[in-house]
Amino acid sequence: MTDLYLAKAQAWRDKATVWCSDQGASGRTFVRRVLWAEIIGNTVQLRDVPNAVRWTGRQIPLAGWPGRCRSGAKPSQKTGQTRMTDATRTVAGSPMVRQGNVMTRDRKNAGAGPSASPELIGAARSKLDALADKGAQERPKLARAAAFSPEERRAVYRAIHERRDVRSQFLPDPIADEVLLRLLQAAHAAPSVGLSQPWNFILVRDQAVRAQVRAAFEATNAEAAQMFAPGQRALYSALKLQGISEAPVSLCITCDRDRGGPVVLGRTHDLDTDLYSTVCAVQNLWLAARAEGVGVGWVSIFRPGDLAQILGLPERVVPVAWLCLGYVKDLYDGPELEARGWATRQPLQQMVFSDRWQGEPPDFVKTEG
């Protein structure tokens, strides 16, 4: 019986929380959910914990056996249950009584539990310690926050300052899958409010789908041209503002407004922080693409609902960015809109205030070259 339980502990190690108490010492938690293990003297006691109980994942002292142990139970996300079920009340055949968040062994109906030899107890402890070490290795750790080397810093700032919005310099060369994977991994590494990760990534290579997207752009772009004054209208119409057909692949980055549930840490009072998070993913991908020599063009001129209809997005999901991706031979040495006379980049001194809106900028910004 004990060997069977230990084998089960090993098999469930990647999705189970295992609690281990050695002769009444403090408990320790490793991994995640469904198994409870105790080694008491020459007895190995294990039991299954149904999904109706979610353990908190923190260390919870066990006050010895027989006696009390805190359950730390929270409602299940699936069932909403918090009560202890019959299966939860039994440890190696010994019933448990729950009082609030305390579980106490029912001494009147207590069973002895399976016994084992010292060798088996030692083997059990070794297995449980190994699982504890594995869980500790998988948990995030603090690492030394040293600065990058000068060469690494230059590479980061080069990617930032040489990033361009590409529209007409795309080459037909395909992007290798391993490069696309690195770009998606960079986007997925972006910060997000409450670690909600509200983004999804839709890779679009299908020519028919891209043709629909281009038609939606052209209809909207014609309307946009009429919104500018006559002096700007001719220049606007001369600008190439998309590479939907020319780029070998397009990527739609979306935001799931329901991701994380109705209440998300950090989003309680500003519901648009999930959109801001998704834009961080866009910027991560854009900078990584520059490092890979891949050009990116953000096409934003669509009517509300066009992309959602074409891509079949559910109502809760909104498109944040349609990106055209492809290798490029040349890049402008500054923003293309500046090169074409549409606008100019404003000096940093005009963008930085101190302490309040339009407060005097600090001296180190005033002297910025």
ZARODREN-979091 format. One record per residue (C-alpha): residue number from 1; x, y, z; residue in one letter. Coordinates in steps of 0.2 Angstrom, whole numbers, plus 2048, in hexadecimal, padded with zeros to 3 digits. Example, Ala and Ser with C-alpha at 12.3 -4.5 7.8 and 13.67 -1.06 7.14 Angstrom:
BEGIN
+-----+------+-------+-----+------+
|  nr | east | north |  up | rest |
+-----+------+-------+-----+------+
|   1 |  83E |   7EA | 827 |    A |
|   2 |  844 |   7FB | 824 |    S |
+-----+------+-------+-----+------+
This chain:
BEGIN
+-----+------+-------+-----+------+
|  nr | east | north |  up | rest |
+-----+------+-------+-----+------+
|   1 |  800 |   800 | 800 |    M |
|   2 |  80E |   80C | 805 |    T |
|   3 |  818 |   809 | 7F5 |    D |
|   4 |  808 |   80C | 7EB |    L |
|   5 |  806 |   81D | 7F3 |    Y |
|   6 |  818 |   822 | 7F1 |    L |
|   7 |  817 |   81D | 7DF |    A |
|   8 |  808 |   828 | 7DD |    K |
|   9 |  811 |   836 | 7E6 |    A |
|  10 |  81E |   835 | 7D9 |    Q |
|  11 |  812 |   834 | 7CA |    A |
|  12 |  808 |   844 | 7D1 |    W |
|  13 |  817 |   84E | 7D5 |    R |
|  14 |  815 |   85B | 7C7 |    D |
|  15 |  803 |   860 | 7CC |    K |
|  16 |  801 |   85B | 7DE |    A |
|  17 |  805 |   864 | 7EE |    T |
|  18 |  80E |   858 | 7FA |    V |
|  19 |  80E |   85C | 80C |    W |
|  20 |  81B |   853 | 816 |    C |
|  21 |  81C |   852 | 829 |    S |
|  22 |  82A |   849 | 831 |    D |
|  23 |  825 |   844 | 843 |    Q |
|  24 |  81B |   853 | 846 |    G |
|  25 |  827 |   860 | 83F |    A |
|  26 |  822 |   86F | 834 |    S |
|  27 |  81A |   86A | 824 |    G |
|  28 |  822 |   86F | 813 |    R |
|  29 |  819 |   871 | 803 |    T |
|  30 |  81F |   86D | 7F2 |    F |
|  31 |  817 |   86D | 7E1 |    V |
|  32 |  805 |   870 | 7E0 |    R |
|  33 |  7F5 |   867 | 7E5 |    R |
|  34 |  7EE |   856 | 7E9 |    V |
|  35 |  7F9 |   84B | 7F4 |    L |
|  36 |  7FC |   84C | 807 |    W |
|  37 |  80B |   841 | 80E |    A |
|  38 |  810 |   83F | 820 |    E |
|  39 |  81E |   835 | 827 |    I |
|  40 |  81B |   832 | 83A |    I |
|  41 |  827 |   827 | 842 |    G |
|  42 |  826 |   816 | 839 |    N |
|  43 |  816 |   81B | 830 |    T |
|  44 |  814 |   822 | 81F |    V |
|  45 |  803 |   82B | 81D |    Q |
|  46 |  7FD |   832 | 80D |    L |
|  47 |  7EC |   837 | 806 |    R |
|  48 |  7E4 |   83F | 7F7 |    D |
|  49 |  7DD |   850 | 7F8 |    V |
|  50 |  7CE |   853 | 7EB |    P |
|  51 |  7CE |   863 | 7E1 |    N |
|  52 |  7C0 |   869 | 7EC |    A |
|  53 |  7CE |   870 | 7F7 |    V |
|  54 |  7DC |   87B | 7F1 |    R |
|  55 |  7EB |   87C | 7FC |    W |
|  56 |  7F3 |   88D | 7FF |    T |
|  57 |  804 |   888 | 7FA |    G |
|  58 |  80D |   88F | 809 |    R |
|  59 |  815 |   886 | 817 |    Q |
|  60 |  808 |   881 | 824 |    I |
|  61 |  80E |   87A | 835 |    P |
|  62 |  808 |   869 | 839 |    L |
|  63 |  806 |   867 | 84C |    A |
|  64 |  80A |   855 | 84D |    G |
|  65 |  800 |   845 | 84C |    W |
|  66 |  7F4 |   842 | 854 |    P |
|  67 |  7EF |   854 | 855 |    G |
|  68 |  7EB |   863 | 849 |    R |
|  69 |  7F0 |   869 | 839 |    C |
|  70 |  7EB |   878 | 830 |    R |
|  71 |  7E2 |   875 | 81F |    S |
|  72 |  7E5 |   886 | 816 |    G |
|  73 |  7D6 |   881 | 80B |    A |
|  74 |  7CF |   88D | 7FE |    K |
|  75 |  7C0 |   88B | 7F3 |    P |
|  76 |  7C3 |   881 | 7E3 |    S |
|  77 |  7C4 |   88C | 7D3 |    Q |
|  78 |  7BA |   87E | 7CB |    K |
|  79 |  7AD |   879 | 7D8 |    T |
|  80 |  7AD |   888 | 7E4 |    G |
|  81 |  7AC |   87B | 7F2 |    Q |
|  82 |  7B6 |   87D | 802 |    T |
|  83 |  7AF |   86F | 80D |    R |
|  84 |  7B9 |   860 | 810 |    M |
|  85 |  7B3 |   851 | 807 |    T |
|  86 |  7B2 |   83F | 80E |    D |
|  87 |  7C2 |   83B | 805 |    A |
|  88 |  7CA |   84B | 80C |    T |
|  89 |  7C6 |   845 | 81E |    R |
|  90 |  7D0 |   835 | 81D |    T |
|  91 |  7E3 |   833 | 81F |    V |
|  92 |  7E9 |   821 | 81D |    A |
|  93 |  7D8 |   81B | 823 |    G |
|  94 |  7D7 |   828 | 831 |    S |
|  95 |  7C8 |   834 | 831 |    P |
|  96 |  7CB |   847 | 832 |    M |
|  97 |  7BF |   854 | 83A |    V |
|  98 |  7BF |   865 | 833 |    R |
|  99 |  7BC |   874 | 83E |    Q |
| 100 |  7BE |   884 | 835 |    G |
| 101 |  7CF |   883 | 82D |    N |
| 102 |  7D5 |   876 | 839 |    V |
| 103 |  7D5 |   864 | 836 |    M |
| 104 |  7D6 |   858 | 845 |    T |
| 105 |  7D8 |   845 | 845 |    R |
| 106 |  7C8 |   83D | 84A |    D |
| 107 |  7D0 |   833 | 859 |    R |
| 108 |  7C1 |   828 | 85C |    K |
| 109 |  7C2 |   821 | 84A |    N |
| 110 |  7D5 |   822 | 848 |    A |
| 111 |  7DD |   815 | 83E |    G |
| 112 |  7EF |   810 | 840 |    A |
| 113 |  7F4 |   813 | 82E |    G |
| 114 |  800 |   809 | 824 |    P |
| 115 |  811 |   805 | 82C |    S |
| 116 |  822 |   803 | 824 |    A |
| 117 |  833 |   7FD | 827 |    S |
| 118 |  841 |   80A | 82B |    P |
| 119 |  848 |   807 | 819 |    E |
| 120 |  838 |   80C | 811 |    L |
| 121 |  836 |   81B | 81C |    I |
| 122 |  847 |   821 | 817 |    G |
| 123 |  843 |   81E | 805 |    A |
| 124 |  832 |   828 | 807 |    A |
| 125 |  83B |   836 | 80F |    R |
| 126 |  848 |   836 | 801 |    S |
| 127 |  83B |   836 | 7F4 |    K |
| 128 |  831 |   844 | 7FC |    L |
| 129 |  840 |   84F | 7FF |    D |
| 130 |  845 |   84D | 7ED |    A |
| 131 |  833 |   853 | 7E8 |    L |
| 132 |  836 |   862 | 7F4 |    A |
| 133 |  846 |   866 | 7EC |    D |
| 134 |  83E |   865 | 7DA |    K |
| 135 |  830 |   870 | 7E0 |    G |
| 136 |  83D |   87D | 7E7 |    A |
| 137 |  847 |   87D | 7D7 |    Q |
| 138 |  837 |   880 | 7CD |    E |
| 139 |  832 |   88F | 7D7 |    R |
| 140 |  838 |   8A0 | 7D1 |    P |
| 141 |  848 |   8A6 | 7DA |    K |
| 142 |  850 |   8B7 | 7DD |    L |
| 143 |  860 |   8B9 | 7D2 |    A |
| 144 |  86D |   8C6 | 7D3 |    R |
| 145 |  867 |   8D6 | 7CA |    A |
| 146 |  878 |   8DA | 7C2 |    A |
| 147 |  879 |   8E7 | 7B4 |    A |
| 148 |  87C |   8E0 | 7A2 |    F |
| 149 |  88D |   8E1 | 79B |    S |
| 150 |  891 |   8F1 | 791 |    P |
| 151 |  88F |   8E6 | 781 |    E |
| 152 |  87E |   8DF | 786 |    E |
| 153 |  878 |   8F1 | 78B |    R |
| 154 |  87C |   8F7 | 77A |    R |
| 155 |  873 |   8E9 | 772 |    A |
| 156 |  863 |   8ED | 77C |    V |
| 157 |  863 |   8FF | 779 |    Y |
| 158 |  867 |   8FD | 766 |    R |
| 159 |  858 |   8F2 | 764 |    A |
| 160 |  84E |   900 | 76D |    I |
| 161 |  854 |   90E | 762 |    H |
| 162 |  855 |   905 | 752 |    E |
| 163 |  843 |   8FD | 753 |    R |
| 164 |  839 |   903 | 744 |    R |
| 165 |  827 |   902 | 73E |    D |
| 166 |  82A |   8F9 | 72E |    V |
| 167 |  81D |   8FA | 71F |    R |
| 168 |  826 |   8F8 | 70F |    S |
| 169 |  837 |   8F0 | 711 |    Q |
| 170 |  831 |   8DE | 713 |    F |
| 171 |  83A |   8D0 | 70A |    L |
| 172 |  831 |   8C0 | 705 |    P |
| 173 |  83D |   8B5 | 70F |    D |
| 174 |  834 |   8AA | 71B |    P |
| 175 |  837 |   8AC | 72E |    I |
| 176 |  83D |   89C | 735 |    A |
| 177 |  832 |   893 | 742 |    D |
| 178 |  840 |   894 | 750 |    E |
| 179 |  841 |   8A7 | 74D |    V |
| 180 |  82E |   8A9 | 74E |    L |
| 181 |  82F |   89F | 75E |    L |
| 182 |  83C |   8AA | 766 |    R |
| 183 |  832 |   8B9 | 762 |    L |
| 184 |  822 |   8B2 | 769 |    L |
| 185 |  82C |   8AD | 779 |    Q |
| 186 |  832 |   8BF | 77B |    A |
| 187 |  820 |   8C5 | 779 |    A |
| 188 |  81A |   8B9 | 786 |    H |
| 189 |  827 |   8BE | 792 |    A |
| 190 |  81F |   8CF | 793 |    A |
| 191 |  819 |   8D6 | 7A4 |    P |
| 192 |  806 |   8D5 | 7A7 |    S |
| 193 |  7FA |   8DC | 7B4 |    V |
| 194 |  7F8 |   8CF | 7C2 |    G |
| 195 |  802 |   8C2 | 7B7 |    L |
| 196 |  7F2 |   8C1 | 7AD |    S |
| 197 |  7FB |   8BF | 79C |    Q |
| 198 |  7EB |   8C4 | 792 |    P |
| 199 |  7F3 |   8C2 | 781 |    W |
| 200 |  7F1 |   8B6 | 773 |    N |
| 201 |  7FB |   8B5 | 763 |    F |
| 202 |  7F3 |   8B1 | 752 |    I |
| 203 |  7FF |   8AD | 745 |    L |
| 204 |  7F8 |   8B1 | 734 |    V |
| 205 |  800 |   8AA | 724 |    R |
| 206 |  7F0 |   8A6 | 71A |    D |
| 207 |  7EF |   8B1 | 70B |    Q |
| 208 |  7DC |   8B1 | 70B |    A |
| 209 |  7DB |   8B7 | 71D |    V |
| 210 |  7E8 |   8C4 | 71A |    R |
| 211 |  7DF |   8CA | 70A |    A |
| 212 |  7CF |   8CD | 715 |    Q |
| 213 |  7DA |   8D7 | 722 |    V |
| 214 |  7E1 |   8E1 | 714 |    R |
| 215 |  7D0 |   8E5 | 70D |    A |
| 216 |  7CA |   8EB | 71E |    A |
| 217 |  7DA |   8F6 | 720 |    F |
| 218 |  7D7 |   8FE | 70F |    E |
| 219 |  7C5 |   902 | 712 |    A |
| 220 |  7C9 |   90A | 723 |    T |
| 221 |  7D9 |   913 | 71C |    N |
| 222 |  7CE |   91B | 70F |    A |
| 223 |  7C3 |   922 | 71C |    E |
| 224 |  7D2 |   928 | 727 |    A |
| 225 |  7D9 |   932 | 718 |    A |
| 226 |  7CA |   93D | 718 |    Q |
| 227 |  7CC |   941 | 72A |    M |
| 228 |  7DC |   94B | 727 |    F |
| 229 |  7DD |   95D | 721 |    A |
| 230 |  7E0 |   95F | 70E |    P |
| 231 |  7F2 |   963 | 710 |    G |
| 232 |  7F5 |   953 | 719 |    Q |
| 233 |  7EA |   948 | 70F |    R |
| 234 |  7F5 |   946 | 700 |    A |
| 235 |  804 |   942 | 70B |    L |
| 236 |  7FA |   935 | 715 |    Y |
| 237 |  7F4 |   92D | 705 |    S |
| 238 |  806 |   92B | 6FF |    A |
| 239 |  80B |   922 | 70F |    L |
| 240 |  80C |   90F | 70F |    K |
| 241 |  804 |   90A | 71F |    L |
| 242 |  804 |   8F7 | 71E |    Q |
| 243 |  80D |   8E8 | 718 |    G |
| 244 |  7FF |   8DB | 71A |    I |
| 245 |  802 |   8D3 | 70A |    S |
| 246 |  815 |   8D5 | 708 |    E |
| 247 |  81A |   8CF | 719 |    A |
| 248 |  81C |   8BC | 71A |    P |
| 249 |  812 |   8BA | 72A |    V |
| 250 |  806 |   8C5 | 734 |    S |
| 251 |  803 |   8C4 | 746 |    L |
| 252 |  7F3 |   8CA | 750 |    C |
| 253 |  7F6 |   8CC | 762 |    I |
| 254 |  7E6 |   8CC | 76C |    T |
| 255 |  7E1 |   8D0 | 77E |    C |
| 256 |  7D4 |   8C5 | 787 |    D |
| 257 |  7CB |   8D1 | 792 |    R |
| 258 |  7C5 |   8C3 | 79D |    D |
| 259 |  7D6 |   8BB | 7A0 |    R |
| 260 |  7D9 |   8B8 | 7B3 |    G |
| 261 |  7C7 |   8B9 | 7B8 |    G |
| 262 |  7BC |   8C7 | 7BE |    P |
| 263 |  7C8 |   8CE | 7CA |    V |
| 264 |  7DB |   8CF | 7C5 |    V |
| 265 |  7E8 |   8D5 | 7D1 |    L |
| 266 |  7ED |   8E7 | 7CB |    G |
| 267 |  7DE |   8E9 | 7BF |    R |
| 268 |  7D1 |   8EC | 7CD |    T |
| 269 |  7CF |   8FE | 7C9 |    H |
| 270 |  7D6 |   900 | 7B7 |    D |
| 271 |  7CF |   8F3 | 7AC |    L |
| 272 |  7DA |   8F9 | 79D |    D |
| 273 |  7EA |   8F3 | 7A5 |    T |
| 274 |  7E8 |   8E2 | 79C |    D |
| 275 |  7E9 |   8EC | 78C |    L |
| 276 |  7F8 |   8F5 | 792 |    Y |
| 277 |  800 |   8E4 | 796 |    S |
| 278 |  7FC |   8DD | 784 |    T |
| 279 |  805 |   8EC | 77D |    V |
| 280 |  814 |   8E7 | 787 |    C |
| 281 |  814 |   8D7 | 77E |    A |
| 282 |  814 |   8E0 | 76E |    V |
| 283 |  823 |   8EA | 772 |    Q |
| 284 |  82D |   8DB | 779 |    N |
| 285 |  82A |   8D2 | 768 |    L |
| 286 |  82E |   8E2 | 75E |    W |
| 287 |  83F |   8E4 | 767 |    L |
| 288 |  843 |   8D2 | 766 |    A |
| 289 |  83F |   8D2 | 753 |    A |
| 290 |  84B |   8E1 | 751 |    R |
| 291 |  859 |   8D6 | 759 |    A |
| 292 |  854 |   8C8 | 74D |    E |
| 293 |  855 |   8D3 | 73D |    G |
| 294 |  842 |   8D1 | 73B |    V |
| 295 |  838 |   8E1 | 737 |    G |
| 296 |  827 |   8E4 | 73F |    V |
| 297 |  819 |   8EF | 739 |    G |
| 298 |  80A |   8F3 | 744 |    W |
| 299 |  7FA |   8F6 | 73A |    V |
| 300 |  7ED |   8FF | 744 |    S |
| 301 |  7E1 |   906 | 738 |    I |
| 302 |  7D2 |   8FB | 739 |    F |
| 303 |  7C0 |   8FE | 73E |    R |
| 304 |  7BB |   8F7 | 74F |    P |
| 305 |  7B6 |   8E5 | 74C |    G |
| 306 |  7BE |   8E2 | 73C |    D |
| 307 |  7CC |   8D7 | 742 |    L |
| 308 |  7C1 |   8CE | 74F |    A |
| 309 |  7B4 |   8C9 | 741 |    Q |
| 310 |  7C2 |   8C3 | 735 |    I |
| 311 |  7CB |   8B9 | 742 |    L |
| 312 |  7BC |   8B2 | 74B |    G |
| 313 |  7C0 |   8BA | 75C |    L |
| 314 |  7B5 |   8B7 | 76A |    P |
| 315 |  7AC |   8C7 | 771 |    E |
| 316 |  7B8 |   8C7 | 781 |    R |
| 317 |  7C7 |   8C8 | 776 |    V |
| 318 |  7CD |   8D8 | 76D |    V |
| 319 |  7DB |   8DA | 760 |    P |
| 320 |  7E9 |   8E5 | 767 |    V |
| 321 |  7F5 |   8E5 | 758 |    A |
| 322 |  7F6 |   8DE | 747 |    W |
| 323 |  809 |   8DC | 743 |    L |
| 324 |  811 |   8D9 | 732 |    C |
| 325 |  821 |   8CF | 735 |    L |
| 326 |  82F |   8CC | 728 |    G |
| 327 |  842 |   8CE | 725 |    Y |
| 328 |  847 |   8DF | 71E |    V |
| 329 |  856 |   8E4 | 714 |    K |
| 330 |  857 |   8F6 | 71A |    D |
| 331 |  850 |   901 | 728 |    L |
| 332 |  84E |   914 | 729 |    Y |
| 333 |  85A |   91B | 736 |    D |
| 334 |  84C |   924 | 73E |    G |
| 335 |  839 |   922 | 73E |    P |
| 336 |  832 |   921 | 72D |    E |
| 337 |  824 |   92E | 730 |    L |
| 338 |  832 |   93A | 734 |    E |
| 339 |  83C |   936 | 725 |    A |
| 340 |  82C |   939 | 71A |    R |
| 341 |  828 |   949 | 722 |    G |
| 342 |  819 |   944 | 72C |    W |
| 343 |  81F |   948 | 73D |    A |
| 344 |  82F |   94A | 748 |    T |
| 345 |  834 |   942 | 758 |    R |
| 346 |  833 |   94E | 766 |    Q |
| 347 |  842 |   951 | 772 |    P |
| 348 |  842 |   948 | 782 |    L |
| 349 |  843 |   959 | 78C |    Q |
| 350 |  831 |   95C | 787 |    Q |
| 351 |  82A |   94C | 78D |    M |
| 352 |  832 |   94B | 79F |    V |
| 353 |  82A |   955 | 7AE |    F |
| 354 |  82F |   955 | 7C0 |    S |
| 355 |  822 |   952 | 7CE |    D |
| 356 |  813 |   958 | 7C5 |    R |
| 357 |  80C |   95B | 7B3 |    W |
| 358 |  817 |   968 | 7AA |    Q |
| 359 |  823 |   968 | 7B9 |    G |
| 360 |  834 |   96E | 7B5 |    E |
| 361 |  83E |   95F | 7AE |    P |
| 362 |  84E |   95A | 7B7 |    P |
| 363 |  85F |   961 | 7B2 |    D |
| 364 |  865 |   951 | 7AB |    F |
| 365 |  857 |   950 | 79F |    V |
| 366 |  859 |   962 | 79A |    K |
| 367 |  86B |   95F | 794 |    T |
| 368 |  866 |   94F | 78B |    E |
| 369 |  86E |   94F | 77A |    G |
+-----+------+-------+-----+------+
